[in-house]
Amino acid sequence: MAGADAPKSLEEQVAIVGKPWDGSPYYDNAERWIHVFWDEKTVFRTLFERLDLTATLELSCGHGRHAEQIAARTQNLTLVDIHVDNLNFCRERLRSFPSIKYVEGNGYDFSAIESESITAIYCYDSMVHFSPDIVGSYLKDSIRILKPGGMALLHHSNFDAPLDKHYGQNPHARNHMTQALFREMADAAGLAVRESVVMKWGGIEDLDCLTLLQKNT
């Protein structure tokens, strides 16, 4: 049997990252800080407005608090989450938008999404918890599903965390990632970094980063 320190498969890493959020009270609590992402002139809103929402995908949609902000702005919105209960919650919350597609993801790629079918990907307050291998896997598959010129706006960790302990022990459960490492992974995936902003989160300076990527035409 492999030791505790043996490399873990992507599926094992997804289980570690995803389990704490299944049925978590976080989703209700998170409704209180929706303004951080959607108020005018916030960095999230400013960069989001650069996306082409023709065919938009939200990764890790949770209870749909972000999808609710944009559902009326696009006729082609796909919500992806690994937790079926989250998708069911979104179906009820967003029932007035029957064209929304709901996809149960595997937690590490977009295998259920057609190639070059998406103009914009966004992920808020979720990728900050993903292990580096999971982040890299999503970046590699993002270039497949994005149309030429399509963009991804990804909120990720900027915490150089120890790799030998559970991410939940880190400040605000941030996983190991840095702005520089994320850029390296994006470059390796063939995605161009258009803008990357390091930010304070939960009172901790430089804990998070928001990066806008583009698939070249």
PyRosetta script that sets phi, psi and omega in degrees:
from pyrosetta import init, pose_from_sequence

init()
pose = pose_from_sequence("MAGADAPKSLEEQVAIVGKPWDGSPYYDNAERWIHVFWDEKTVFRTLFERLDLTATLELSCGHGRHAEQIAARTQNLTLVDIHVDNLNFCRERLRSFPSIKYVEGNGYDFSAIESESITAIYCYDSMVHFSPDIVGSYLKDSIRILKPGGMALLHHSNFDAPLDKHYGQNPHARNHMTQALFREMADAAGLAVRESVVMKWGGIEDLDCLTLLQKNT")
pose.set_psi(1, 136.8)
pose.set_omega(1, -178.2)
pose.set_phi(2, -66.2)
pose.set_psi(2, 147.4)
pose.set_omega(2, 179.0)
pose.set_phi(3, -73.5)
pose.set_psi(3, 169.1)
pose.set_omega(3, -177.7)
pose.set_phi(4, -63.9)
pose.set_psi(4, -25.5)
pose.set_omega(4, -177.9)
pose.set_phi(5, -93.8)
pose.set_psi(5, 6.9)
pose.set_omega(5, 179.2)
pose.set_phi(6, -69.0)
pose.set_psi(6, 148.0)
pose.set_omega(6, 177.9)
pose.set_phi(7, -56.7)
pose.set_psi(7, 138.3)
pose.set_omega(7, -178.1)
pose.set_phi(8, -101.0)
pose.set_psi(8, 145.7)
pose.set_omega(8, 176.3)
pose.set_phi(9, -68.5)
pose.set_psi(9, 165.5)
pose.set_omega(9, 176.9)
pose.set_phi(10, -60.2)
pose.set_psi(10, -39.2)
pose.set_omega(10, 179.7)
pose.set_phi(11, -62.3)
pose.set_psi(11, -40.3)
pose.set_omega(11, 178.5)
pose.set_phi(12, -66.9)
pose.set_psi(12, -39.4)
pose.set_omega(12, 178.7)
pose.set_phi(13, -66.0)
pose.set_psi(13, -38.9)
pose.set_omega(13, 177.7)
pose.set_phi(14, -61.9)
pose.set_psi(14, -41.3)
pose.set_omega(14, 178.9)
pose.set_phi(15, -62.1)
pose.set_psi(15, -40.6)
pose.set_omega(15, 179.9)
pose.set_phi(16, -66.1)
pose.set_psi(16, -45.2)
pose.set_omega(16, -177.7)
pose.set_phi(17, -70.8)
pose.set_psi(17, -41.3)
pose.set_omega(17, -170.2)
pose.set_phi(18, -83.2)
pose.set_psi(18, -28.7)
pose.set_omega(18, -172.8)
pose.set_phi(19, -57.3)
pose.set_psi(19, -43.9)
pose.set_omega(19, -177.4)
pose.set_phi(20, -63.2)
pose.set_psi(20, -16.7)
pose.set_omega(20, -174.4)
pose.set_phi(21, -99.1)
pose.set_psi(21, -1.9)
pose.set_omega(21, 179.7)
pose.set_phi(22, -76.9)
pose.set_psi(22, 109.2)
pose.set_omega(22, -178.5)
pose.set_phi(23, 75.2)
pose.set_psi(23, 18.6)
pose.set_omega(23, -176.6)
pose.set_phi(24, -71.8)
pose.set_psi(24, 146.0)
pose.set_omega(24, 174.0)
pose.set_phi(25, -70.4)
pose.set_psi(25, -7.5)
pose.set_omega(25, 178.7)
pose.set_phi(26, -51.2)
pose.set_psi(26, -41.8)
pose.set_omega(26, -172.8)
pose.set_phi(27, -61.6)
pose.set_psi(27, -40.9)
pose.set_omega(27, 177.2)
pose.set_phi(28, -68.6)
pose.set_psi(28, -42.5)
pose.set_omega(28, -179.2)
pose.set_phi(29, -63.9)
pose.set_psi(29, -35.6)
pose.set_omega(29, -175.3)
pose.set_phi(30, -66.5)
pose.set_psi(30, -20.9)
pose.set_omega(30, 178.1)
pose.set_phi(31, -59.0)
pose.set_psi(31, -25.4)
pose.set_omega(31, -175.0)
pose.set_phi(32, -72.2)
pose.set_psi(32, -23.1)
pose.set_omega(32, -178.2)
pose.set_phi(33, -115.2)
pose.set_psi(33, 31.6)
pose.set_omega(33, 176.8)
pose.set_phi(34, -60.4)
pose.set_psi(34, -28.8)
pose.set_omega(34, -178.7)
pose.set_phi(35, -62.4)
pose.set_psi(35, -27.7)
pose.set_omega(35, -179.8)
pose.set_phi(36, -58.6)
pose.set_psi(36, -32.5)
pose.set_omega(36, -176.6)
pose.set_phi(37, -95.4)
pose.set_psi(37, -30.4)
pose.set_omega(37, -166.7)
pose.set_phi(38, -118.2)
pose.set_psi(38, -7.3)
pose.set_omega(38, 174.5)
pose.set_phi(39, -63.6)
pose.set_psi(39, 147.4)
pose.set_omega(39, 178.3)
pose.set_phi(40, -58.0)
pose.set_psi(40, 141.4)
pose.set_omega(40, 174.9)
pose.set_phi(41, 73.6)
pose.set_psi(41, 2.0)
pose.set_omega(41, 170.0)
pose.set_phi(42, -70.3)
pose.set_psi(42, 156.8)
pose.set_omega(42, -179.2)
pose.set_phi(43, -63.9)
pose.set_psi(43, -34.4)
pose.set_omega(43, 178.2)
pose.set_phi(44, -62.6)
pose.set_psi(44, -48.2)
pose.set_omega(44, -177.4)
pose.set_phi(45, -67.7)
pose.set_psi(45, -40.9)
pose.set_omega(45, -178.5)
pose.set_phi(46, -61.0)
pose.set_psi(46, -45.8)
pose.set_omega(46, -179.6)
pose.set_phi(47, -74.7)
pose.set_psi(47, -33.1)
pose.set_omega(47, 178.6)
pose.set_phi(48, -61.3)
pose.set_psi(48, -36.1)
pose.set_omega(48, -178.1)
pose.set_phi(49, -67.6)
pose.set_psi(49, -8.1)
pose.set_omega(49, 175.8)
pose.set_phi(50, -87.3)
pose.set_psi(50, -6.9)
pose.set_omega(50, -179.4)
pose.set_phi(51, -81.3)
pose.set_psi(51, 147.0)
pose.set_omega(51, 171.3)
pose.set_phi(52, -90.8)
pose.set_psi(52, 111.2)
pose.set_omega(52, -172.2)
pose.set_phi(53, -88.3)
pose.set_psi(53, 14.5)
pose.set_omega(53, -178.5)
pose.set_phi(54, -53.2)
pose.set_psi(54, -45.4)
pose.set_omega(54, 177.7)
pose.set_phi(55, -138.9)
pose.set_psi(55, 97.6)
pose.set_omega(55, -169.2)
pose.set_phi(56, -108.3)
pose.set_psi(56, 141.6)
pose.set_omega(56, 177.2)
pose.set_phi(57, -125.5)
pose.set_psi(57, 128.3)
pose.set_omega(57, 171.4)
pose.set_phi(58, -104.1)
pose.set_psi(58, 124.0)
pose.set_omega(58, 176.4)
pose.set_phi(59, -90.2)
pose.set_psi(59, 132.0)
pose.set_omega(59, -179.5)
pose.set_phi(60, 61.4)
pose.set_psi(60, 67.5)
pose.set_omega(60, -172.5)
pose.set_phi(61, -74.2)
pose.set_psi(61, -16.5)
pose.set_omega(61, -179.9)
pose.set_phi(62, 57.5)
pose.set_psi(62, -129.5)
pose.set_omega(62, -179.9)
pose.set_phi(63, -96.3)
pose.set_psi(63, 14.9)
pose.set_omega(63, 169.3)
pose.set_phi(64, 83.7)
pose.set_psi(64, 18.2)
pose.set_omega(64, -177.3)
pose.set_phi(65, -67.5)
pose.set_psi(65, -30.4)
pose.set_omega(65, 177.0)
pose.set_phi(66, -82.2)
pose.set_psi(66, -41.1)
pose.set_omega(66, 179.1)
pose.set_phi(67, -58.4)
pose.set_psi(67, -35.3)
pose.set_omega(67, 179.5)
pose.set_phi(68, -62.4)
pose.set_psi(68, -28.8)
pose.set_omega(68, -179.1)
pose.set_phi(69, -71.6)
pose.set_psi(69, -25.6)
pose.set_omega(69, -172.4)
pose.set_phi(70, -122.2)
pose.set_psi(70, -3.2)
pose.set_omega(70, -173.3)
pose.set_phi(71, -56.6)
pose.set_psi(71, -33.8)
pose.set_omega(71, -179.4)
pose.set_phi(72, -79.7)
pose.set_psi(72, -8.1)
pose.set_omega(72, -175.9)
pose.set_phi(73, -96.6)
pose.set_psi(73, -6.4)
pose.set_omega(73, -179.6)
pose.set_phi(74, -142.6)
pose.set_psi(74, 142.6)
pose.set_omega(74, 177.0)
pose.set_phi(75, -90.3)
pose.set_psi(75, -2.8)
pose.set_omega(75, -176.5)
pose.set_phi(76, -137.7)
pose.set_psi(76, 88.3)
pose.set_omega(76, -179.3)
pose.set_phi(77, -119.6)
pose.set_psi(77, 128.1)
pose.set_omega(77, 178.4)
pose.set_phi(78, -117.2)
pose.set_psi(78, 127.1)
pose.set_omega(78, 177.9)
pose.set_phi(79, -108.9)
pose.set_psi(79, 129.0)
pose.set_omega(79, -177.1)
pose.set_phi(80, -120.4)
pose.set_psi(80, 134.0)
pose.set_omega(80, 175.7)
pose.set_phi(81, -155.9)
pose.set_psi(81, 153.1)
pose.set_omega(81, 178.3)
pose.set_phi(82, -85.2)
pose.set_psi(82, -14.3)
pose.set_omega(82, -177.1)
pose.set_phi(83, -102.7)
pose.set_psi(83, 116.4)
pose.set_omega(83, -178.8)
pose.set_phi(84, -60.3)
pose.set_psi(84, -36.1)
pose.set_omega(84, 179.4)
pose.set_phi(85, -61.4)
pose.set_psi(85, -35.2)
pose.set_omega(85, 177.2)
pose.set_phi(86, -65.6)
pose.set_psi(86, -44.4)
pose.set_omega(86, 179.4)
pose.set_phi(87, -62.2)
pose.set_psi(87, -41.2)
pose.set_omega(87, 178.9)
pose.set_phi(88, -64.8)
pose.set_psi(88, -38.4)
pose.set_omega(88, 176.9)
pose.set_phi(89, -61.2)
pose.set_psi(89, -43.7)
pose.set_omega(89, 179.7)
pose.set_phi(90, -64.7)
pose.set_psi(90, -39.6)
pose.set_omega(90, 178.1)
pose.set_phi(91, -56.4)
pose.set_psi(91, -41.5)
pose.set_omega(91, 179.4)
pose.set_phi(92, -73.0)
pose.set_psi(92, -44.5)
pose.set_omega(92, -177.8)
pose.set_phi(93, -64.1)
pose.set_psi(93, -36.1)
pose.set_omega(93, -173.8)
pose.set_phi(94, -110.3)
pose.set_psi(94, 28.3)
pose.set_omega(94, -175.0)
pose.set_phi(95, -63.1)
pose.set_psi(95, -19.0)
pose.set_omega(95, 178.7)
pose.set_phi(96, -79.3)
pose.set_psi(96, -0.3)
pose.set_omega(96, 177.5)
pose.set_phi(97, -120.8)
pose.set_psi(97, 78.6)
pose.set_omega(97, -171.9)
pose.set_phi(98, -66.7)
pose.set_psi(98, -14.7)
pose.set_omega(98, -177.5)
pose.set_phi(99, -83.5)
pose.set_psi(99, -7.8)
pose.set_omega(99, -179.7)
pose.set_phi(100, -64.7)
pose.set_psi(100, 137.9)
pose.set_omega(100, 176.8)
pose.set_phi(101, -101.3)
pose.set_psi(101, 140.7)
pose.set_omega(101, -178.6)
pose.set_phi(102, -119.5)
pose.set_psi(102, 125.1)
pose.set_omega(102, -174.1)
pose.set_phi(103, -127.5)
pose.set_psi(103, 124.2)
pose.set_omega(103, 172.8)
pose.set_phi(104, -79.4)
pose.set_psi(104, 113.4)
pose.set_omega(104, -176.9)
pose.set_phi(105, -88.1)
pose.set_psi(105, 168.7)
pose.set_omega(105, 177.6)
pose.set_phi(106, -95.8)
pose.set_psi(106, -6.5)
pose.set_omega(106, 175.3)
pose.set_phi(107, 94.4)
pose.set_psi(107, 0.8)
pose.set_omega(107, 179.8)
pose.set_phi(108, -145.5)
pose.set_psi(108, -9.3)
pose.set_omega(108, 174.2)
pose.set_phi(109, -155.8)
pose.set_psi(109, -178.3)
pose.set_omega(109, -177.5)
pose.set_phi(110, -110.7)
pose.set_psi(110, 41.8)
pose.set_omega(110, -172.7)
pose.set_phi(111, -59.2)
pose.set_psi(111, -23.8)
pose.set_omega(111, -179.6)
pose.set_phi(112, -84.2)
pose.set_psi(112, -2.5)
pose.set_omega(112, -176.2)
pose.set_phi(113, -105.1)
pose.set_psi(113, 136.8)
pose.set_omega(113, -178.7)
pose.set_phi(114, -66.6)
pose.set_psi(114, 148.9)
pose.set_omega(114, 177.6)
pose.set_phi(115, -64.2)
pose.set_psi(115, 142.4)
pose.set_omega(115, 177.0)
pose.set_phi(116, 48.3)
pose.set_psi(116, 45.2)
pose.set_omega(116, -179.7)
pose.set_phi(117, -113.5)
pose.set_psi(117, -4.4)
pose.set_omega(117, -171.2)
pose.set_phi(118, -120.9)
pose.set_psi(118, 136.0)
pose.set_omega(118, 177.0)
pose.set_phi(119, -98.1)
pose.set_psi(119, -21.8)
pose.set_omega(119, -178.1)
pose.set_phi(120, -150.2)
pose.set_psi(120, 135.7)
pose.set_omega(120, 172.6)
pose.set_phi(121, -120.0)
pose.set_psi(121, 138.7)
pose.set_omega(121, 169.8)
pose.set_phi(122, -140.6)
pose.set_psi(122, 151.6)
pose.set_omega(122, 179.0)
pose.set_phi(123, -149.2)
pose.set_psi(123, 116.5)
pose.set_omega(123, -177.1)
pose.set_phi(124, -116.4)
pose.set_psi(124, 136.0)
pose.set_omega(124, 169.2)
pose.set_phi(125, 57.4)
pose.set_psi(125, 29.7)
pose.set_omega(125, -179.9)
pose.set_phi(126, -136.4)
pose.set_psi(126, -49.7)
pose.set_omega(126, 179.2)
pose.set_phi(127, -61.4)
pose.set_psi(127, -20.3)
pose.set_omega(127, 176.0)
pose.set_phi(128, -57.2)
pose.set_psi(128, -21.9)
pose.set_omega(128, -178.4)
pose.set_phi(129, -97.5)
pose.set_psi(129, -10.2)
pose.set_omega(129, -174.1)
pose.set_phi(130, -73.8)
pose.set_psi(130, 143.2)
pose.set_omega(130, 173.9)
pose.set_phi(131, -68.5)
pose.set_psi(131, 158.0)
pose.set_omega(131, -179.4)
pose.set_phi(132, -56.0)
pose.set_psi(132, -37.9)
pose.set_omega(132, -179.9)
pose.set_phi(133, -64.1)
pose.set_psi(133, -39.2)
pose.set_omega(133, 178.9)
pose.set_phi(134, -67.0)
pose.set_psi(134, -44.1)
pose.set_omega(134, 177.6)
pose.set_phi(135, -57.8)
pose.set_psi(135, -47.9)
pose.set_omega(135, -179.3)
pose.set_phi(136, -60.9)
pose.set_psi(136, -38.8)
pose.set_omega(136, 179.5)
pose.set_phi(137, -64.5)
pose.set_psi(137, -43.2)
pose.set_omega(137, 178.1)
pose.set_phi(138, -64.7)
pose.set_psi(138, -39.6)
pose.set_omega(138, 179.3)
pose.set_phi(139, -63.1)
pose.set_psi(139, -42.6)
pose.set_omega(139, 179.8)
pose.set_phi(140, -62.0)
pose.set_psi(140, -36.1)
pose.set_omega(140, -178.8)
pose.set_phi(141, -85.6)
pose.set_psi(141, -19.5)
pose.set_omega(141, 177.3)
pose.set_phi(142, -60.5)
pose.set_psi(142, -40.9)
pose.set_omega(142, -177.7)
pose.set_phi(143, -66.9)
pose.set_psi(143, -25.1)
pose.set_omega(143, 177.3)
pose.set_phi(144, -72.1)
pose.set_psi(144, -45.0)
pose.set_omega(144, -173.3)
pose.set_phi(145, -85.0)
pose.set_psi(145, -18.5)
pose.set_omega(145, 179.8)
pose.set_phi(146, -75.4)
pose.set_psi(146, 140.5)
pose.set_omega(146, 169.7)
pose.set_phi(147, -70.5)
pose.set_psi(147, 157.5)
pose.set_omega(147, 174.7)
pose.set_phi(148, -53.5)
pose.set_psi(148, 129.9)
pose.set_omega(148, -177.0)
pose.set_phi(149, 86.9)
pose.set_psi(149, -8.2)
pose.set_omega(149, -180.0)
pose.set_phi(150, -66.8)
pose.set_psi(150, 157.3)
pose.set_omega(150, -175.0)
pose.set_phi(151, -126.6)
pose.set_psi(151, 156.3)
pose.set_omega(151, 173.5)
pose.set_phi(152, -128.6)
pose.set_psi(152, 130.4)
pose.set_omega(152, 178.2)
pose.set_phi(153, -113.6)
pose.set_psi(153, 110.5)
pose.set_omega(153, -168.6)
pose.set_phi(154, -124.5)
pose.set_psi(154, 125.2)
pose.set_omega(154, 178.3)
pose.set_phi(155, -94.4)
pose.set_psi(155, 112.5)
pose.set_omega(155, -173.5)
pose.set_phi(156, -132.6)
pose.set_psi(156, 169.4)
pose.set_omega(156, -179.0)
pose.set_phi(157, -72.5)
pose.set_psi(157, 151.3)
pose.set_omega(157, 170.7)
pose.set_phi(158, -127.7)
pose.set_psi(158, 36.3)
pose.set_omega(158, -176.0)
pose.set_phi(159, -111.8)
pose.set_psi(159, 117.5)
pose.set_omega(159, -178.8)
pose.set_phi(160, -79.6)
pose.set_psi(160, 70.2)
pose.set_omega(160, -171.2)
pose.set_phi(161, -76.5)
pose.set_psi(161, 151.7)
pose.set_omega(161, 171.5)
pose.set_phi(162, -60.1)
pose.set_psi(162, 144.8)
pose.set_omega(162, -177.5)
pose.set_phi(163, -92.6)
pose.set_psi(163, 0.1)
pose.set_omega(163, -173.6)
pose.set_phi(164, -105.0)
pose.set_psi(164, 15.5)
pose.set_omega(164, 176.4)
pose.set_phi(165, -141.6)
pose.set_psi(165, 160.6)
pose.set_omega(165, -178.4)
pose.set_phi(166, -62.8)
pose.set_psi(166, 138.4)
pose.set_omega(166, -177.2)
pose.set_phi(167, -60.3)
pose.set_psi(167, -25.0)
pose.set_omega(167, 179.8)
pose.set_phi(168, -64.4)
pose.set_psi(168, -15.4)
pose.set_omega(168, 177.3)
pose.set_phi(169, -83.8)
pose.set_psi(169, -8.9)
pose.set_omega(169, -178.2)
pose.set_phi(170, -86.9)
pose.set_psi(170, 162.1)
pose.set_omega(170, 177.6)
pose.set_phi(171, -53.8)
pose.set_psi(171, 125.0)
pose.set_omega(171, 179.8)
pose.set_phi(172, 53.1)
pose.set_psi(172, 31.2)
pose.set_omega(172, 176.9)
pose.set_phi(173, 55.1)
pose.set_psi(173, 36.7)
pose.set_omega(173, 177.9)
pose.set_phi(174, -78.5)
pose.set_psi(174, 135.2)
pose.set_omega(174, 177.6)
pose.set_phi(175, -86.6)
pose.set_psi(175, 173.5)
pose.set_omega(175, -179.5)
pose.set_phi(176, -69.3)
pose.set_psi(176, 118.7)
pose.set_omega(176, 174.4)
pose.set_phi(177, -170.9)
pose.set_psi(177, 149.2)
pose.set_omega(177, 172.6)
pose.set_phi(178, -132.8)
pose.set_psi(178, 162.8)
pose.set_omega(178, 177.2)
pose.set_phi(179, -58.6)
pose.set_psi(179, -42.1)
pose.set_omega(179, -179.2)
pose.set_phi(180, -65.9)
pose.set_psi(180, -43.6)
pose.set_omega(180, 179.8)
pose.set_phi(181, -65.6)
pose.set_psi(181, -40.5)
pose.set_omega(181, 178.4)
pose.set_phi(182, -61.1)
pose.set_psi(182, -42.1)
pose.set_omega(182, 178.2)
pose.set_phi(183, -62.1)
pose.set_psi(183, -42.1)
pose.set_omega(183, 177.9)
pose.set_phi(184, -60.0)
pose.set_psi(184, -43.1)
pose.set_omega(184, -180.0)
pose.set_phi(185, -66.3)
pose.set_psi(185, -40.5)
pose.set_omega(185, 178.1)
pose.set_phi(186, -63.2)
pose.set_psi(186, -44.3)
pose.set_omega(186, 178.0)
pose.set_phi(187, -59.9)
pose.set_psi(187, -43.6)
pose.set_omega(187, -179.6)
pose.set_phi(188, -63.5)
pose.set_psi(188, -31.2)
pose.set_omega(188, 179.5)
pose.set_phi(189, -81.3)
pose.set_psi(189, -11.6)
pose.set_omega(189, -178.8)
pose.set_phi(190, 89.9)
pose.set_psi(190, 16.8)
pose.set_omega(190, 179.7)
pose.set_phi(191, -100.6)
pose.set_psi(191, 135.9)
pose.set_omega(191, -179.7)
pose.set_phi(192, -89.9)
pose.set_psi(192, 131.3)
pose.set_omega(192, 175.9)
pose.set_phi(193, -80.3)
pose.set_psi(193, 117.1)
pose.set_omega(193, 179.6)
pose.set_phi(194, -92.1)
pose.set_psi(194, -34.1)
pose.set_omega(194, 175.9)
pose.set_phi(195, -161.3)
pose.set_psi(195, 146.2)
pose.set_omega(195, 179.1)
pose.set_phi(196, -146.5)
pose.set_psi(196, 124.2)
pose.set_omega(196, -172.8)
pose.set_phi(197, -124.8)
pose.set_psi(197, 119.8)
pose.set_omega(197, 174.1)
pose.set_phi(198, -82.4)
pose.set_psi(198, 141.4)
pose.set_omega(198, -173.8)
pose.set_phi(199, -144.3)
pose.set_psi(199, 159.0)
pose.set_omega(199, 171.8)
pose.set_phi(200, -74.6)
pose.set_psi(200, 145.6)
pose.set_omega(200, 173.3)
pose.set_phi(201, -143.6)
pose.set_psi(201, 132.0)
pose.set_omega(201, 178.2)
pose.set_phi(202, 56.7)
pose.set_psi(202, 33.5)
pose.set_omega(202, 178.5)
pose.set_phi(203, 83.2)
pose.set_psi(203, 2.1)
pose.set_omega(203, -178.4)
pose.set_phi(204, -107.8)
pose.set_psi(204, 120.2)
pose.set_omega(204, -178.8)
pose.set_phi(205, -63.1)
pose.set_psi(205, 139.0)
pose.set_omega(205, 171.0)
pose.set_phi(206, 59.0)
pose.set_psi(206, 25.9)
pose.set_omega(206, -178.3)
pose.set_phi(207, -75.6)
pose.set_psi(207, -33.0)
pose.set_omega(207, -173.6)
pose.set_phi(208, -122.0)
pose.set_psi(208, 169.6)
pose.set_omega(208, 177.8)
pose.set_phi(209, -146.9)
pose.set_psi(209, 143.8)
pose.set_omega(209, 175.7)
pose.set_phi(210, -120.1)
pose.set_psi(210, 121.2)
pose.set_omega(210, -174.5)
pose.set_phi(211, -124.4)
pose.set_psi(211, 132.1)
pose.set_omega(211, 176.7)
pose.set_phi(212, -103.4)
pose.set_psi(212, 121.3)
pose.set_omega(212, -177.7)
pose.set_phi(213, -115.3)
pose.set_psi(213, 157.3)
pose.set_omega(213, 178.6)
pose.set_phi(214, -142.1)
pose.set_psi(214, 139.9)
pose.set_omega(214, 170.8)
pose.set_phi(215, -86.2)
pose.set_psi(215, 121.0)
pose.set_omega(215, -177.1)
pose.set_phi(216, -65.9)
pose.set_psi(216, 149.6)
pose.set_omega(216, 178.8)
pose.set_phi(217, -76.4)
pose.dump_pdb("model.pdb")
